[in-house]
Amino acid sequence: MTSIPGLIGAVLATAVALLTGCSKQGEPDGHHDHAGHNHAQAHASANAKALAAGSKCAAHGAPKALCFICDASLRDKARPWCNEHGRYEDRCWGCHPEAQDKNRAYCEEHFLYEDECFLCRPELKGKVGPTTAADAALMCAEHGVPEAECGICHPEMAGNLKPGEGTMVRLPAADSAGIVGVELAPATVGQIAESIECYAELAFNQNRLAQVAAPVGGILQSVDVDLGARVEEKQTVARIWSAAIAEAVAKAVLSHQTLDREQKLRADRVSSERDLQQAEAEHRAACQQLRMLGFTEEQINLLGQKPQEQVLVEVRAPFGGEIVERSAVRGALVETGKSLFMLADRSTMWAMLNIPEAALARVKVGQAVELRVEGLPGRTFEGKLTWIAAEVDERSRMARARAEIPNPEGVLRARMFAKARILAGTAEDAVLLPSSAICAVEGKPFVFVKLEDDLYEARAVAIGVKFEGRQEVLEGLKPGEKVVVNRGFALKSQWLSSRMGAGCAH
């Protein structure tokens, strides 16, 4: 016969087993045949069994497909993770012993309550809410802010923040910001030009660039200009002696003499009208050849009066400009068409732009372009967009474009690199900050908004146009909010200190 104490002990043991419910030793029993179970529950149970039967995590004895302790990608992104103890903050009794519910059995192996431990019982996956209101209110004892908002203990949350969301950064003391020289300024509302920024390379205006070539083959008798020389239109830049020229001049002189004789004979009615017309045609042809070489009527007549004088072809500039290349050397034998000089009119220059493919929809010919050259600090050059390429480069995904830039002082030179802004419009009532207020973390823009003397919010924002040291904030900031605009590196260092090994010290 069983004793009363033994019976009580058996009952207590059974109750404890039912309360813990942990299935490390097998499936929970007693409820599979209840009438409330439908086909969906049976399917979920089958999936749970399949998971349990799959490969196990050696460290925690759980299905690898569920082990969030080993695989960070399986963790709930909305719940802070305690790196010190390797568990969720709201289930870490080492950091938050006051948060533990003593009435709920705790799985010491997987750091969850037994009634939610889906590593022990995979069928619980997705059935139990991750946190309660009490869990969400956990306070960071070190920094005095809600644990879920503590940016110093949990800098990894930065990558998941959307514009307008932020994490708290607590400084060591109320005067810490003043000691390091942190400067604040309110976000303002104003007007800013909408623009597209790109890089450019300067080039000569191809419509005002010319090769000055030898009109005939011969010997360069003189070179009258040098590199950098400024010349006027029709100015002589070189002279060439050529046997062909001498022959053409002799032919013109002879045809002129023949014409004079025929005119006298015709006047005396000795020769026919046909002979006179032929003499006139031959003279015109001879003179036309010299005109093509640059001789004027006066020069041709003068050559007729001095047939023994040496004849030189004068090479002239087609327009006013600057000699930017020279290959002419006195005494050199040159061929017809050989380039002697390169002449450029630098009063206007071309800026060859590279426009990102994503910005092409906002670009059109005629828009204003502003140019800044690193070698000319503090100066801005303005021009107009005159051409946009019909294709995009397959590798860079950029489209070529051209802007014409006035250069009256001649300070812009070919092959200079520059930063260009294509002005696409104007944004009204924009929220503006100094560009120095924006800091980047994981490629996202953030600002530090002051909440208290020693408490700041690292807030994610969406940014727009940047112009002349001002940055447009599209989303995440309200006008008037006080933002760190200088020396923000101190706050950024404090925020990311745990990444450098000086983080949470619960």
C-alpha positions in Angstrom: 0.0 0.0 0.0 1.4 3.4 -1.0 2.1 5.8 1.8 0.5 9.3 1.8 3.9 11.1 1.6 4.9 8.9 -1.4 1.6 9.7 -3.1 2.1 13.4 -2.6 5.6 13.2 -4.1 4.4 11.4 -7.2 1.7 14.1 -7.7 4.2 16.9 -7.4 6.6 15.3 -9.8 3.8 14.9 -12.4 2.8 18.6 -12.0 6.4 19.9 -12.4 6.7 17.8 -15.6 3.5 19.3 -17.0 4.5 22.8 -16.1 8.0 22.8 -17.7 6.7 21.3 -21.0 10.3 21.2 -22.3 10.6 18.5 -25.1 14.4 18.0 -24.9 13.5 14.4 -24.1 10.8 14.0 -26.7 7.4 15.2 -27.9 5.0 16.6 -25.3 2.2 14.2 -24.6 -1.5 14.1 -23.9 -3.1 16.5 -26.4 -2.7 15.2 -30.0 -6.2 13.6 -30.1 -8.2 16.5 -28.8 -11.2 17.5 -31.0 -9.9 21.1 -31.6 -7.0 20.0 -33.8 -7.6 20.5 -37.5 -5.7 19.7 -40.7 -3.5 22.9 -40.5 -2.3 22.0 -37.0 -1.4 18.5 -38.2 0.6 20.1 -41.0 2.4 22.4 -38.6 3.2 19.5 -36.4 4.6 17.5 -39.4 6.8 20.5 -40.3 8.0 20.7 -36.7 8.9 17.0 -36.7 10.8 17.5 -40.0 12.8 20.3 -38.5 13.5 18.4 -35.4 14.7 15.4 -37.5 17.0 17.6 -39.6 20.6 18.5 -38.9 21.3 19.7 -35.4 23.4 22.6 -34.0 26.2 20.9 -32.1 26.5 23.8 -29.6 22.8 24.0 -28.6 21.2 20.7 -29.8 18.6 22.6 -31.8 17.7 22.5 -35.5 20.3 24.5 -37.5 17.5 26.1 -39.5 16.2 27.7 -36.2 19.3 28.3 -34.1 19.3 32.1 -33.8 22.0 31.9 -31.2 24.6 30.7 -33.8 23.1 32.3 -36.9 22.7 36.1 -36.5 20.5 36.2 -39.7 17.8 34.3 -37.9 17.4 36.8 -35.1 14.5 39.1 -34.7 15.8 42.5 -36.0 13.4 44.4 -33.7 14.9 42.9 -30.5 18.2 44.1 -29.2 20.9 41.4 -28.8 23.1 41.2 -25.8 26.6 40.6 -27.3 28.1 40.1 -23.8 25.9 37.1 -22.9 24.8 35.9 -26.3 21.0 36.2 -26.0 18.2 38.7 -26.5 18.3 41.6 -24.1 14.7 41.0 -22.9 15.7 37.5 -21.9 19.1 38.3 -20.4 18.8 38.1 -16.7 22.5 39.0 -16.3 21.8 42.4 -17.6 18.1 42.7 -16.5 17.4 40.5 -13.6 14.4 42.7 -12.6 12.6 41.7 -15.9 12.5 38.0 -15.2 9.1 36.5 -14.7 9.6 34.1 -11.9 6.3 32.3 -12.6 7.5 31.2 -16.1 10.0 28.3 -16.5 13.2 29.4 -18.2 15.2 27.4 -20.8 18.7 27.8 -19.6 20.1 26.1 -22.7 18.5 28.4 -25.3 17.8 31.6 -23.1 14.0 31.7 -23.7 11.0 31.0 -21.6 10.1 27.3 -21.9 6.6 28.2 -23.2 8.2 30.0 -26.2 11.4 28.0 -26.7 11.0 26.9 -30.3 14.5 25.4 -30.3 13.3 22.8 -27.9 9.8 22.6 -29.4 9.9 23.7 -33.1 6.1 23.6 -33.3 6.1 26.8 -31.2 7.8 28.8 -33.9 5.7 31.8 -34.9 2.9 31.0 -32.3 4.3 33.1 -29.4 4.9 36.8 -29.5 8.5 37.8 -29.2 8.1 40.4 -26.5 5.6 41.8 -24.1 5.0 45.4 -23.0 7.3 44.8 -20.0 10.0 43.5 -22.3 9.8 46.6 -24.5 10.2 48.9 -21.5 13.6 47.4 -20.5 15.9 50.2 -19.5 19.7 50.3 -20.2 21.1 50.7 -16.6 24.3 52.1 -17.9 23.0 54.8 -20.2 19.5 55.5 -18.8 17.5 55.0 -22.0 15.2 52.2 -23.1 17.3 49.2 -24.1 15.7 49.0 -27.5 16.8 52.6 -28.2 20.4 52.5 -26.8 22.6 53.2 -29.7 25.8 52.7 -27.7 24.9 49.2 -26.6 23.3 48.3 -29.9 25.0 50.2 -32.8 24.0 47.3 -35.1 20.5 48.8 -35.2 21.7 51.7 -37.3 21.5 49.6 -40.5 17.7 49.0 -40.0 16.7 52.6 -39.2 14.4 54.4 -41.6 14.4 58.2 -42.1 12.9 59.7 -39.0 13.9 56.8 -36.8 16.9 57.0 -34.4 18.8 55.6 -31.5 19.9 57.4 -28.3 23.5 58.4 -27.6 24.3 59.3 -24.0 27.5 61.3 -23.3 29.6 60.6 -20.2 28.6 64.0 -18.6 26.4 67.1 -19.2 29.4 69.2 -20.2 31.1 66.6 -22.5 29.7 68.2 -25.7 31.0 71.6 -24.7 34.5 70.3 -23.8 35.0 68.8 -27.3 33.6 71.9 -29.0 30.3 70.4 -30.4 28.4 73.2 -32.3 24.6 73.2 -32.7 22.3 75.0 -35.1 18.6 74.7 -35.8 17.3 73.3 -39.1 16.1 76.1 -41.2 13.6 76.5 -44.1 14.7 78.1 -47.3 15.3 77.8 -51.1 17.9 75.7 -52.7 18.6 75.0 -56.4 17.9 71.5 -57.5 20.9 70.2 -59.4 22.7 67.3 -60.8 26.4 67.0 -59.9 28.9 65.3 -62.2 32.5 65.5 -63.3 33.8 67.3 -66.4 36.9 67.7 -68.4 37.6 70.9 -70.3 38.3 70.9 -74.0 38.8 73.5 -76.8 35.7 74.7 -78.6 35.9 72.5 -81.7 34.0 75.2 -83.7 36.8 77.6 -82.9 39.8 75.3 -83.4 41.8 75.1 -86.7 44.8 73.4 -88.1 46.9 75.9 -90.1 48.3 73.8 -93.0 50.8 74.4 -95.8 48.7 75.2 -99.0 51.5 74.0 -101.2 54.6 71.9 -100.9 57.9 73.8 -100.5 60.5 75.1 -98.1 59.5 77.2 -95.1 61.3 80.5 -95.6 60.1 82.1 -92.3 58.0 81.2 -89.2 56.5 84.4 -87.9 54.7 83.2 -84.7 55.5 81.0 -81.7 53.5 78.9 -79.2 51.2 81.0 -77.1 51.2 83.9 -79.6 47.9 85.7 -80.1 47.1 86.4 -83.7 44.5 88.3 -85.6 42.3 87.1 -88.5 44.3 87.0 -91.8 47.6 87.6 -90.0 50.7 86.0 -91.7 52.1 83.2 -89.6 54.6 81.6 -92.0 56.0 82.0 -95.6 56.8 79.2 -98.1 58.9 79.2 -101.2 57.8 76.6 -103.8 58.9 75.8 -107.4 55.2 75.2 -108.2 54.4 78.7 -107.0 57.2 80.2 -109.1 55.9 78.3 -112.1 52.3 79.5 -111.5 53.5 83.1 -111.1 55.5 82.9 -114.4 52.5 81.5 -116.1 50.3 84.3 -114.8 52.9 86.9 -115.9 53.2 85.4 -119.3 49.4 85.1 -119.8 49.1 88.8 -118.8 51.7 89.8 -121.4 49.9 87.7 -124.0 46.6 89.3 -123.1 48.1 92.8 -123.5 49.5 91.9 -127.0 46.2 90.4 -128.1 44.3 93.4 -126.9 46.6 95.8 -129.0 46.4 93.5 -132.1 42.6 93.4 -131.8 42.5 97.1 -131.5 44.4 97.4 -134.8 42.2 94.7 -136.3 45.1 92.4 -136.8 44.0 89.5 -134.7 40.6 87.8 -134.4 38.1 88.1 -131.6 38.6 84.5 -130.9 42.3 84.9 -130.2 41.5 87.7 -127.7 39.0 85.6 -125.9 41.4 82.7 -125.6 44.1 85.0 -124.2 41.6 86.3 -121.6 40.6 82.8 -120.6 44.2 81.7 -120.1 45.0 84.8 -118.0 41.9 84.3 -115.8 42.9 80.6 -115.2 46.4 81.5 -114.3 45.3 84.3 -111.9 42.7 82.0 -110.3 45.4 79.4 -109.4 47.3 82.2 -107.6 44.1 83.4 -105.8 43.6 79.9 -104.5 47.1 80.1 -102.9 46.2 83.3 -101.2 47.4 86.0 -103.6 45.3 89.1 -104.0 44.7 91.0 -107.3 47.2 93.7 -106.2 49.9 91.1 -105.5 49.3 89.4 -108.8 49.6 92.8 -110.6 52.8 93.6 -108.6 54.3 90.2 -109.5 53.7 91.0 -113.2 55.7 94.2 -112.8 58.6 92.4 -111.0 58.9 89.0 -112.7 62.4 88.4 -111.3 61.5 88.9 -107.6 61.4 85.8 -105.4 57.7 84.7 -104.8 56.7 83.4 -101.3 53.3 82.1 -100.3 52.0 83.7 -97.1 50.3 81.3 -94.7 47.5 83.2 -92.8 45.4 82.7 -89.7 41.7 81.9 -90.6 40.5 83.7 -87.4 41.8 85.4 -84.3 43.1 83.2 -81.6 46.1 81.6 -79.8 48.7 79.3 -81.2 48.4 76.2 -79.1 50.6 73.8 -81.2 53.5 74.3 -83.5 55.3 71.9 -85.8 56.7 74.5 -88.3 60.5 74.9 -88.4 62.3 77.4 -90.7 64.0 75.7 -93.6 62.0 72.5 -93.4 60.6 70.9 -96.5 56.9 70.6 -96.2 54.2 68.8 -98.2 50.9 70.2 -99.3 48.4 69.9 -96.4 51.0 69.4 -93.7 49.9 70.9 -90.3 52.1 73.8 -89.3 50.1 75.2 -86.4 47.1 74.6 -84.2 45.0 77.7 -83.7 42.4 77.9 -80.9 40.0 80.7 -79.9 39.8 80.2 -76.1 37.2 82.9 -75.5 34.8 80.0 -75.0 35.6 76.4 -73.9 33.7 73.1 -73.9 33.1 71.2 -70.7 32.6 67.5 -71.5 30.3 66.1 -68.8 29.6 62.5 -67.6 26.0 62.4 -66.5 24.7 59.4 -64.5 22.1 57.3 -66.3 19.6 57.8 -63.4 19.7 61.6 -63.8 19.2 61.8 -67.6 15.4 62.2 -67.2 16.0 65.6 -65.5 18.5 66.9 -68.0 17.8 68.8 -71.2 19.7 71.0 -73.6 19.6 74.7 -72.6 19.9 74.2 -68.9 22.4 76.3 -67.0 25.7 74.7 -65.9 28.0 75.8 -63.1 31.6 74.7 -63.2 34.2 74.7 -60.4 37.8 74.0 -61.1 40.1 72.7 -58.3 43.0 74.8 -59.6 40.9 78.0 -59.4 39.4 77.9 -55.9 36.6 80.2 -55.0 35.6 80.8 -58.7 32.4 79.6 -60.4 32.0 79.6 -64.2 28.6 79.5 -65.8 27.5 78.2 -69.2 24.8 76.3 -71.0 24.2 72.7 -71.9 24.4 72.4 -75.7 24.5 68.7 -76.4 23.5 65.3 -74.8 24.7 62.0 -76.2 22.2 59.6 -77.7 23.7 56.6 -76.0 25.0 55.6 -72.5 28.4 54.0 -72.0 27.8 50.3 -71.4 30.5 50.1 -68.7 30.2 53.3 -66.7 26.5 53.8 -67.3 27.2 57.4 -68.0 26.1 59.6 -70.8 28.4 62.2 -72.4 27.2 65.8 -72.6 28.7 69.2 -73.6 28.4 72.6 -72.0 29.8 75.8 -73.6 31.5 78.0 -71.0 32.6 81.6 -71.6 36.3 82.1 -70.9 37.0 85.8 -71.5 40.0 85.9 -69.2 41.5 82.8 -70.6 42.0 81.1 -67.2 40.3 77.9 -68.3 42.5 75.5 -70.2 42.0 72.3 -72.1 42.1 69.0 -70.1 41.4 70.7 -66.8 39.2 68.6 -64.5 36.2 70.2 -62.9 33.0 69.5 -60.9 29.9 70.5 -62.7 26.3 71.2 -61.5 23.5 71.1 -64.0 20.7 73.4 -62.6 17.5 71.5 -63.0 15.1 73.7 -61.0 14.6 75.2 -57.6 13.2 73.6 -54.4 11.0 75.9 -52.3 10.5 75.6 -48.5 13.3 73.0 -48.1 14.6 71.9 -44.7 18.2 72.9 -44.8 21.3 72.1 -42.7 25.1 72.9 -43.2 26.7 70.0 -45.1 28.9 69.3 -42.1 25.9 68.2 -40.1 25.5 65.0 -42.1 27.5 61.9 -41.1 27.4 58.5 -42.8 27.1 55.1 -41.0 26.9 52.0 -43.2 26.3 54.2 -46.2 23.2 55.9 -44.6 23.0 59.6 -43.7 22.5 60.5 -40.1 22.2 63.7 -38.0 22.6 64.1 -34.2 19.6 65.9 -32.7 20.0 67.3 -29.2 17.5 66.1 -26.6 19.3 66.9 -23.4 22.7 68.3 -22.5 24.2 64.8 -22.4 21.6 63.0 -24.6 21.4 63.1 -28.4 19.5 61.1 -30.9 21.4 59.6 -33.9 18.6 60.0 -36.4 18.4 58.6 -39.9 17.4 61.1 -42.6 16.9 61.2 -46.4 18.9 63.9 -48.1 18.4 65.8 -51.3 20.2 68.6 -53.0 23.6 69.8 -51.8 24.7 73.3 -52.8 27.3 75.8 -51.6 27.7 74.2 -48.2 24.0 73.6 -47.6 22.3 70.2 -47.6 18.6 69.6 -48.2 16.9 67.1 -45.8 13.9 65.5 -47.5 12.7 63.4 -44.6 13.4 62.7 -40.9 13.9 66.3 -39.6 11.6 69.2 -38.6 12.5 72.9 -38.9 13.8 74.3 -35.7 15.2 71.1 -34.3 18.7 71.6 -32.9 21.3 69.6 -34.7 25.0 69.1 -34.3 26.7 71.0 -37.2 30.3 70.8 -36.2 32.6 68.4 -34.3 30.0 65.7 -34.6 32.9 63.1 -34.8 32.9 63.0 -30.9 29.3 61.9 -30.9 29.9 59.4 -33.7 32.8 57.9 -31.7 30.7 57.6 -28.6 27.8 56.0 -30.6 30.1 53.4 -32.3 32.3 52.8 -29.2 31.1 49.2 -28.7 32.2 48.3 -32.2 35.7 49.3 -31.1 35.6 47.1 -28.0 34.3 49.7 -25.5 30.6 48.9 -25.5 28.1 47.8 -23.0 29.4 47.0 -19.5 26.3 45.7 -17.8 
